[in-house]
């Protein structure tokens, strides 16, 4: 049985002034799939993720989340964001809230869960990543790797349809990168649907179901990790990989 399509990006364009940052992007993400975006800085990876989460409006094209055209101007953007988990480079935890309050914020305020139910689920998630004892700590008492793992747990606490991860290891010390990527591996194993941008090529090779190479706002090549990394079809892909690998 083919997995259903969670996300469909159709001929999406995004411009900032004179500069075209996304130039006719077509992309599908199916349920339980991990799609990894690779490309140089400025290739459009982060902008693509931001358009999916409605942090940037597209100039042309459509983005569908399931059966809903989320680029329709009449759409309720908060309701769309409630179905998508997002983690950025810089943790983005609220410094004035404890770890457990950060993790349960959306469940309580967006989805109306009781404080007790949200807390119980939040503690189970923290237990899974080995941070249950930090539940009442504030973010500044955690290492960067711990903060990023809490940010990921916060993003999955409401069981989103889609998880977007934008360069989640780029602000971390090298020794902390592994613990964050291990959590992403675990999420993949439990069937989470993920689209992520990363510079970690070896990780992309191990975890992706599909690798998508972007350059100048266009998808140059898309395929399995074996296809893209071991026998790329496009000279631009080969050139990029020879520089980064």
PLY file of the C-alpha trace (Angstrom):
ply
format ascii 1.0
element vertex 245
property float x
property float y
property float z
element edge 244
property int vertex1
property int vertex2
end_header
0.00 0.00 0.00
1.43 3.38 -0.95
1.81 5.85 1.87
-0.40 8.90 1.66
1.06 12.28 0.78
1.46 14.54 3.82
2.99 17.53 2.03
2.86 18.64 -1.61
4.77 21.69 -2.84
3.70 22.73 -6.34
5.70 25.22 -8.44
6.53 27.43 -5.45
8.28 30.74 -6.03
9.57 33.10 -3.35
11.32 36.40 -3.98
12.94 38.89 -1.66
13.09 42.11 -3.66
14.97 41.38 -6.87
16.29 38.05 -5.61
14.43 34.82 -6.40
15.07 32.45 -3.48
12.72 29.64 -4.56
12.31 29.17 -8.30
9.53 26.71 -9.10
10.01 24.06 -6.39
8.00 20.81 -6.74
8.24 18.35 -3.86
6.19 15.66 -2.13
6.67 14.17 1.34
4.81 10.95 2.09
3.69 9.67 5.47
6.53 8.16 7.59
9.12 9.45 5.10
12.29 11.35 6.00
13.20 13.84 3.27
16.55 15.58 3.72
17.34 18.87 1.95
20.99 19.49 1.15
22.71 22.38 -0.60
25.02 25.30 0.04
24.01 28.19 2.30
21.61 30.41 0.38
20.28 27.55 -1.78
16.73 28.01 -0.45
16.50 25.16 2.10
15.47 27.30 5.10
13.15 29.48 3.04
11.37 26.37 1.76
10.84 25.16 5.34
9.57 28.60 6.35
7.03 28.69 3.52
5.71 25.27 4.61
5.24 26.59 8.15
3.68 29.82 6.79
6.42 31.97 8.29
6.99 33.24 4.74
4.25 33.71 2.15
4.85 32.24 -1.28
4.76 34.59 -4.28
3.44 31.88 -6.58
2.51 28.20 -6.43
0.70 26.11 -3.85
1.55 24.12 -0.73
-0.80 21.35 0.36
-0.79 19.81 3.85
-2.81 16.65 3.35
-5.97 17.74 1.52
-5.69 21.42 2.48
-4.18 24.16 0.32
-2.36 26.05 3.08
-1.30 28.84 0.71
-4.95 29.87 0.31
-5.09 33.36 1.89
-8.30 32.41 3.73
-6.57 29.61 5.63
-6.16 29.88 9.42
-2.37 29.90 9.77
-2.45 29.06 13.50
-4.52 25.97 12.79
-2.01 24.93 10.10
0.98 25.50 12.40
-0.76 23.40 15.03
-0.35 20.41 12.68
3.36 21.02 12.02
6.24 20.70 14.49
9.24 22.95 13.84
12.75 23.11 15.30
15.26 25.76 14.23
19.02 26.09 14.67
18.91 28.05 17.91
16.72 25.96 20.23
14.09 28.74 20.60
13.06 27.61 24.08
11.35 30.22 26.24
14.01 31.17 28.82
11.44 32.19 31.48
9.68 28.79 31.40
10.88 25.50 32.87
11.62 22.57 30.58
8.26 20.89 31.28
6.37 24.16 30.73
8.18 24.65 27.41
7.29 21.10 26.33
3.60 21.32 27.32
2.89 24.91 26.20
1.21 24.10 22.86
-0.68 21.09 24.21
-2.24 23.28 26.91
-2.78 26.57 25.10
-3.38 25.51 21.50
-4.97 22.07 21.95
-6.69 22.71 25.29
-5.25 19.70 27.13
-5.51 19.79 30.90
-2.33 20.78 32.72
-2.11 17.33 34.31
-2.57 15.36 31.07
-0.09 17.56 29.22
2.45 17.25 32.03
2.14 13.47 32.16
2.73 13.15 28.40
5.56 15.71 28.57
7.31 13.77 31.33
7.02 10.54 29.33
8.70 12.25 26.36
11.46 13.72 28.56
11.98 10.28 30.07
12.46 8.87 26.56
15.32 11.28 25.86
16.86 10.90 29.32
15.97 14.38 30.56
13.08 13.70 32.96
15.20 14.91 35.89
15.57 18.30 34.14
11.79 18.86 33.93
11.80 21.71 36.47
15.09 23.26 35.31
15.26 26.41 33.20
16.85 26.26 29.73
19.99 28.14 30.79
20.84 25.21 33.08
21.01 22.81 30.11
23.77 22.17 27.59
23.13 23.15 23.97
22.51 19.52 23.04
20.02 19.11 25.89
18.22 22.33 24.90
17.94 21.16 21.30
16.57 17.76 22.37
13.98 19.52 24.53
13.06 21.72 21.54
12.51 18.58 19.43
10.39 16.97 22.16
8.33 20.17 22.39
7.78 20.00 18.61
6.50 16.39 18.73
4.47 16.73 21.95
1.28 17.45 19.98
1.78 14.55 17.50
2.15 16.79 14.43
1.49 15.47 10.92
4.88 16.77 9.82
8.11 17.68 11.61
10.36 20.35 10.07
13.99 20.48 11.26
16.16 23.36 10.07
19.91 22.85 10.55
19.26 21.68 14.11
22.90 20.80 14.78
24.64 23.83 13.27
24.76 25.83 16.53
26.03 22.87 18.58
29.52 21.90 19.68
30.65 18.86 17.64
30.50 16.53 20.66
26.81 17.37 21.20
25.71 16.80 17.60
25.50 13.01 18.02
22.95 13.05 20.83
20.59 15.27 18.83
20.93 13.18 15.66
20.32 10.00 17.69
16.94 11.44 18.70
16.08 12.11 15.04
17.02 8.49 14.25
14.66 7.34 16.99
11.85 9.54 15.61
12.38 8.02 12.17
12.16 4.53 13.70
8.78 5.41 15.26
7.41 6.58 11.88
7.54 10.37 12.28
7.21 12.21 8.95
10.19 14.56 8.71
11.54 17.15 6.30
14.90 18.48 7.38
17.71 20.69 6.12
21.17 19.64 7.23
24.89 20.01 6.52
25.55 16.61 8.14
26.04 14.56 4.99
26.89 11.25 6.66
23.71 11.55 8.74
21.66 12.37 5.62
23.09 9.25 4.00
22.10 7.03 6.93
18.67 8.43 7.80
17.04 9.89 4.68
14.53 7.98 2.61
15.03 10.69 0.00
17.73 13.33 -0.46
16.89 16.55 -2.31
19.72 18.78 -3.56
18.84 22.46 -3.96
20.87 25.11 -5.76
19.79 28.71 -6.43
16.24 27.94 -5.28
15.77 24.99 -7.65
15.71 21.26 -7.03
18.63 19.97 -9.08
18.42 16.33 -8.05
16.25 14.09 -5.88
16.58 10.39 -5.09
17.55 7.78 -2.53
20.76 8.46 -0.55
22.49 5.77 -2.64
21.47 7.45 -5.91
22.34 10.99 -4.88
25.55 10.32 -2.93
26.98 7.35 -4.82
25.91 8.00 -8.42
24.58 11.54 -8.84
23.08 12.25 -12.27
23.79 16.00 -12.40
27.24 17.60 -12.64
26.16 20.29 -10.12
25.37 17.60 -7.54
28.73 15.91 -8.08
30.52 19.23 -7.75
28.68 20.13 -4.52
29.30 16.71 -2.95
32.99 16.75 -3.89
33.30 20.02 -1.95
31.47 18.90 1.19
32.36 15.22 1.52
0 1
1 2
2 3
3 4
4 5
5 6
6 7
7 8
8 9
9 10
10 11
11 12
12 13
13 14
14 15
15 16
16 17
17 18
18 19
19 20
20 21
21 22
22 23
23 24
24 25
25 26
26 27
27 28
28 29
29 30
30 31
31 32
32 33
33 34
34 35
35 36
36 37
37 38
38 39
39 40
40 41
41 42
42 43
43 44
44 45
45 46
46 47
47 48
48 49
49 50
50 51
51 52
52 53
53 54
54 55
55 56
56 57
57 58
58 59
59 60
60 61
61 62
62 63
63 64
64 65
65 66
66 67
67 68
68 69
69 70
70 71
71 72
72 73
73 74
74 75
75 76
76 77
77 78
78 79
79 80
80 81
81 82
82 83
83 84
84 85
85 86
86 87
87 88
88 89
89 90
90 91
91 92
92 93
93 94
94 95
95 96
96 97
97 98
98 99
99 100
100 101
101 102
102 103
103 104
104 105
105 106
106 107
107 108
108 109
109 110
110 111
111 112
112 113
113 114
114 115
115 116
116 117
117 118
118 119
119 120
120 121
121 122
122 123
123 124
124 125
125 126
126 127
127 128
128 129
129 130
130 131
131 132
132 133
133 134
134 135
135 136
136 137
137 138
138 139
139 140
140 141
141 142
142 143
143 144
144 145
145 146
146 147
147 148
148 149
149 150
150 151
151 152
152 153
153 154
154 155
155 156
156 157
157 158
158 159
159 160
160 161
161 162
162 163
163 164
164 165
165 166
166 167
167 168
168 169
169 170
170 171
171 172
172 173
173 174
174 175
175 176
176 177
177 178
178 179
179 180
180 181
181 182
182 183
183 184
184 185
185 186
186 187
187 188
188 189
189 190
190 191
191 192
192 193
193 194
194 195
195 196
196 197
197 198
198 199
199 200
200 201
201 202
202 203
203 204
204 205
205 206
206 207
207 208
208 209
209 210
210 211
211 212
212 213
213 214
214 215
215 216
216 217
217 218
218 219
219 220
220 221
221 222
222 223
223 224
224 225
225 226
226 227
227 228
228 229
229 230
230 231
231 232
232 233
233 234
234 235
235 236
236 237
237 238
238 239
239 240
240 241
241 242
242 243
243 244
